[in-house]
Every structure is written in C-alpha cells, then in structure tokens.
Amino acid sequence: MRSIDTHIYDRELAGWVKQRTGTNLRKWAKMTLHQMLAHCTTQLQKALGEIPGHLQGLWIMRTVLGKSIGLGKIPWAKGSATPREMNVETNNFAPTDIESEKRRLLHYLERVRSTESLQPHPFFDVRSKQEWRRLIYKHLDHHLRHCSQ
C-alpha cells in the first residue's frame, strides 16, 4: 500500500506538487489549483492538531468496512465528502501565490512524516501513524491526479 513513508513520496507526490502550475487544466475537480493545495494542507494541519476537529460524516466510515474502503486501493469517487474544516465551498482559503502554497504543502508533509502522534481523522477516526500516512497519500493522489499536466 502506498504511503507518504515510502520512496514513492519523494518521486511521485513531491514531484506532482512541484510540477503543477496555474495553467494546469482540471479534469473533473471543482477546485482551482490554489484551493486544492490549501485544502490538502488543511488535512495535514488537522492531523497535527493545528486545526481542531470532531468526528463527522457517516458512522459507517469509522467501521472496519469504511476504513478498508477509505484506506484501500480503490480510488475515491468524484465528489467524495470532505470534512467541514477542509471544504473550499464553505471556507475562504486566503489566496497566496501558487509557489508559496506548494512550499507550504511540502513543509506540512515533512512535519507529518516526522511526527509520532497525530490527531484522529474526522471521518475515518484514523489514529495510527501508518493509517494516517496511507490516508494522506490517498488524499493527495485523489486531488493531484485531477490536475492534468
């Protein structure tokens, strides 16, 4: 299973983030590149406890079945639910330049990778470092694949 702990992190995720530009076409994403980068960074801030949260979403997401779907190999569907604190439609992520937002996301990725204790995920109630790192990889992959190169 891919995770931000594996060598794939350096080659794939960091490379994808660095290659994205404001001119990338969105395949089916509703977010702009800036919103997507800020949204993904917010997930990392939640994992670190910088943004408080509470359990939300369907209870089934916190079961073994829900976690296996959320953390498994099947890609997430278009329009998947998002925690309120990460929702770009209800939160105003202050615009910065794209390069600063990329550096910010990569900085938070490094912080999460080097942190031993992470906060529970609001949907999946993921608590272990291993599960969080798989979830983060899957979340970033979900968004970055929709910014065409």
C-alpha positions, 0 to 999 in steps of 0.5 A: 500500500502506498504511503507518504513513508515510502520512496514513492513520496519523494518521486511521485507526490513531491514531484506532482506538487512541484510540477503543477502550475496555474495553467494546469487544466482540471479534469473533473475537480471543482477546485482551482489549483490554489484551493486544492493545495490549501485544502490538502494542507488543511488535512495535514494541519488537522492531523497535527492538531493545528486545526481542531476537529470532531468526528463527522460524516457517516458512522459507517466510515469509522467501521472496519468496512469504511476504513478498508474502503477509505484506506484501500486501493480503490480510488475515491469517487468524484465528489467524495465528502470532505470534512467541514474544516477542509471544504473550499465551498464553505471556507475562504482559503486566503489566496497566496501565490501558487509557489508559496502554497506548494512550499507550504504543502511540502513543509506540512508533509515533512512535519507529518512524516516526522511526527509520532502522534497525530490527531484522529481523522474526522471521518475515518477516526484514523489514529495510527501513524501508518493509517494516517500516512496511507490516508494522506497519500490517498488524499493527495493522489485523489486531488493531484491526479485531477490536475492534468499536466 
